Amino acid sequence: MKDYGTAWRNLRPTSLTDQIFIKAQRVKSIEEKGTQKIGDDIKGEYIGIINYCLIALIQLELINDTRVDLPYQEVEQLYTKYALQTKQLMEDKNHDYGEAWRDMRMSSLTDLILMKIFRVKQIEDNQGKTIISEGVDANYMDMINYAVFALIKSETAKTNN
């Protein structure tokens, strides 16, 4: 926010989903090619996925709020709210799944993020209507958690080498 303010308030939910897609697709492309030509590291892409998902959650809450410029404190409060909700979801799922993500491949985490993106795109194309599945908010939270898992796994791999 210090660099760009709340310029992201101009982004429609579909544009945020596309931004997340671009980041996840770059990670997949680098994983498959084994090389990259742009020096930005994959860690930054996962951080971008997390931030765009949190912004998307904030945008969903403020869907009828037309303000573009939001006070820093308000954004910080909303960002923290959704980060904590997402962390709680991670802890609950880790309890039930026994931290299975620790044994997953990095490429699977990337694929799961992409799958969630395509689910969100389908829901958006259906004007937000779902019959029995979760809404876009749950999918954004899952993407955040998969990106966090990827960051943890990449840091763990570095320290074990």
C-alpha positions in Angstrom: 0.0 0.0 0.0 2.9 2.4 0.6 3.9 2.2 -3.0 0.6 1.8 -4.8 -2.1 2.8 -2.3 -5.4 0.9 -3.0 -5.2 1.1 -6.8 -6.3 -2.6 -6.7 -9.8 -1.4 -5.8 -10.2 -0.8 -9.5 -9.8 -4.5 -10.2 -12.9 -6.6 -10.8 -13.0 -10.0 -9.1 -12.4 -11.6 -12.5 -9.2 -9.6 -13.0 -7.9 -10.6 -9.6 -8.6 -14.3 -10.6 -6.6 -13.7 -13.8 -3.7 -12.2 -11.9 -3.6 -15.2 -9.7 -3.7 -17.4 -12.8 -0.8 -15.6 -14.4 1.4 -16.2 -11.3 0.5 -19.9 -10.9 0.9 -20.5 -14.6 4.4 -19.0 -14.5 5.3 -21.3 -11.6 4.0 -24.3 -13.6 5.9 -23.2 -16.7 9.2 -22.9 -14.8 8.6 -26.3 -13.0 8.0 -28.0 -16.4 10.9 -26.3 -18.3 13.3 -26.5 -15.4 14.6 -23.0 -16.4 13.6 -19.4 -16.4 14.6 -16.3 -18.3 13.2 -13.7 -15.9 15.2 -13.4 -12.6 12.1 -13.1 -10.3 12.1 -16.1 -8.1 9.2 -18.5 -7.7 8.9 -17.6 -4.0 7.8 -14.1 -5.1 5.1 -15.7 -7.3 3.7 -17.7 -4.3 3.7 -14.5 -2.2 1.9 -12.7 -5.0 -0.7 -15.5 -5.1 -1.3 -15.1 -1.4 -1.6 -11.3 -1.6 -3.9 -11.3 -4.6 -6.1 -13.9 -2.9 -6.3 -11.8 0.2 -7.1 -8.7 -1.9 -9.9 -10.8 -3.6 -11.4 -11.7 -0.3 -11.3 -8.0 0.7 -12.9 -7.1 -2.6 -15.7 -9.6 -2.0 -16.5 -8.0 1.3 -16.4 -4.5 -0.2 -18.3 -5.4 -3.4 -20.9 -2.7 -2.9 -18.4 -0.1 -1.6 -17.4 2.3 -4.4 -14.5 3.9 -2.6 -11.1 3.5 -4.4 -9.0 5.1 -1.7 -9.2 3.2 1.6 -7.5 4.2 4.8 -4.4 2.1 5.6 -5.9 1.0 9.0 -9.1 -0.3 7.4 -7.2 -2.3 4.8 -4.8 -3.7 7.4 -7.7 -4.8 9.5 -9.4 -6.6 6.6 -6.2 -8.1 5.4 -5.5 -9.4 9.0 -9.1 -10.7 9.3 -8.9 -12.8 6.2 -5.3 -14.0 6.9 -6.4 -15.2 10.3 -9.5 -16.9 8.9 -7.4 -18.6 6.3 -4.8 -19.7 8.9 -7.6 -21.2 11.1 -8.9 -23.1 8.1 -5.4 -24.4 7.5 -5.1 -25.5 11.1 -8.5 -27.3 11.0 -7.7 -29.0 7.7 -4.2 -30.0 8.9 -5.8 -31.6 11.9 -8.2 -33.6 9.8 -5.7 -34.5 7.0 -2.7 -35.1 9.2 -0.5 -32.5 7.3 -0.5 -34.6 4.2 0.8 -31.6 2.2 4.2 -32.2 3.7 4.5 -35.4 1.6 3.1 -33.8 -1.6 5.3 -32.7 -4.5 5.7 -29.0 -5.2 4.2 -29.6 -8.7 1.0 -31.0 -7.1 0.6 -27.8 -5.0 0.9 -25.7 -8.1 -1.6 -27.9 -9.9 -4.1 -27.6 -7.0 -3.8 -23.8 -7.1 -4.5 -23.9 -10.8 -7.5 -26.2 -10.3 -8.9 -23.9 -7.7 -8.4 -20.9 -10.1 -10.4 -22.7 -12.8 -13.1 -23.5 -10.3 -13.3 -19.8 -9.4 -13.4 -18.9 -13.1 -16.3 -21.2 -13.6 -18.2 -19.8 -10.6 -17.5 -16.3 -11.9 -18.8 -17.3 -15.3 -21.9 -18.5 -13.6 -22.4 -15.1 -11.9 -21.3 -16.5 -8.6 -24.0 -19.2 -8.5 -23.1 -22.7 -7.3 -25.4 -25.6 -6.7 -23.6 -27.6 -4.0 -19.9 -26.5 -4.1 -18.1 -23.9 -2.0 -18.1 -20.3 -3.0 -15.1 -18.4 -4.4 -14.0 -17.3 -0.9 -13.3 -20.9 0.2 -11.3 -21.4 -3.0 -9.2 -18.3 -2.5 -8.5 -19.5 1.1 -7.4 -22.9 -0.2 -5.1 -21.2 -2.8 -3.5 -19.2 0.0 -2.9 -22.3 2.0 -1.4 -24.2 -0.9 0.9 -21.3 -1.6 1.9 -21.1 2.0 2.6 -24.9 1.9 4.8 -24.4 -1.2 6.7 -21.6 0.5 7.3 -23.8 3.6 8.4 -26.8 1.5 10.8 -24.7 -0.6 12.4 -23.2 2.5 12.6 -26.7 4.1 14.3 -28.0 0.9 16.8 -25.2 1.0 17.8 -25.9 4.6 18.0 -29.6 3.9 20.4 -29.2 1.0 
